[in-house]
Amino acid sequence: MALGLVRRAVLVDALLADKDVEAAWQAATETGAHDGQWLTLAEQARAVRPARAPSPPCAPPRNASGT
């Protein structure tokens, strides 16, 4: 992993550890984040900003017969 990528990952991890969701969200969107960081960020964001947190996928629509 390149040094720049490591520094960005450490920054997002540090902000997540500090529960600074806004700063972590900004760092992740500006510099990128790996999947685990996005999942942690989504969980923390849901607690403080439910409208921003990603929603779980919706169930497929049921047909007219209800199946």
matplotlib code that plots the C-alpha trace (Angstrom):
import matplotlib.pyplot as plt

x = [0.0, 1.4, 2.3, -0.4, -3.1, -1.9, -2.0, -5.5, -6.7, -5.1, -6.7, -10.2, -9.6, -8.4, -11.5, -13.8, -12.1, -12.7, -16.3, -15.9, -18.4, -18.5, -14.7, -14.4, -17.2, -15.4, -12.0, -13.5, -15.3, -12.3, -9.5, -11.3, -11.9, -11.9, -15.1, -14.6, -14.2, -17.3, -19.3, -18.1, -18.8, -22.3, -23.0, -21.7, -23.5, -26.8, -26.6, -25.9, -27.4, -29.9, -30.8, -27.2, -26.6, -27.1, -30.3, -30.3, -31.4, -35.2, -36.9, -38.0, -41.6, -44.2, -46.5, -50.2, -50.9, -48.7, -46.0]
y = [0.0, 3.4, 5.7, 8.3, 5.6, 4.5, 8.1, 8.6, 5.3, 6.3, 9.7, 8.2, 5.6, 8.3, 10.4, 7.4, 6.5, 10.0, 9.7, 12.8, 11.7, 14.9, 15.1, 11.4, 11.7, 14.6, 12.9, 9.7, 11.5, 13.7, 11.1, 7.8, 5.0, 1.2, -0.8, -1.4, 2.3, 3.1, 0.5, 1.9, 5.5, 4.5, 3.0, 6.1, 8.5, 6.6, 7.4, 11.2, 12.0, 9.4, 11.2, 11.0, 7.3, 4.9, 2.9, -0.9, -2.2, -2.5, -5.7, -6.5, -5.4, -8.1, -8.8, -8.3, -11.8, -11.1, -13.6]
z = [0.0, -0.9, 1.9, 0.9, 1.1, 4.5, 5.8, 4.5, 6.1, 9.4, 9.3, 8.8, 11.5, 13.9, 13.3, 13.6, 16.9, 18.2, 17.1, 14.9, 12.3, 10.4, 10.0, 9.2, 6.6, 5.0, 5.0, 3.6, 0.7, -0.1, 0.2, 0.0, 2.5, 2.4, 2.8, 6.5, 7.2, 5.2, 7.2, 10.5, 9.3, 8.2, 11.6, 13.5, 11.1, 11.6, 15.3, 14.9, 11.4, 10.4, 7.2, 5.9, 6.8, 4.0, 4.2, 3.9, 0.6, 0.1, -0.3, -3.8, -4.6, -4.3, -7.2, -7.1, -5.8, -2.7, -3.5]

ax = plt.figure().add_subplot(projection="3d")
ax.plot(x, y, z, "-o")
ax.set_aspect("equal")
plt.show()
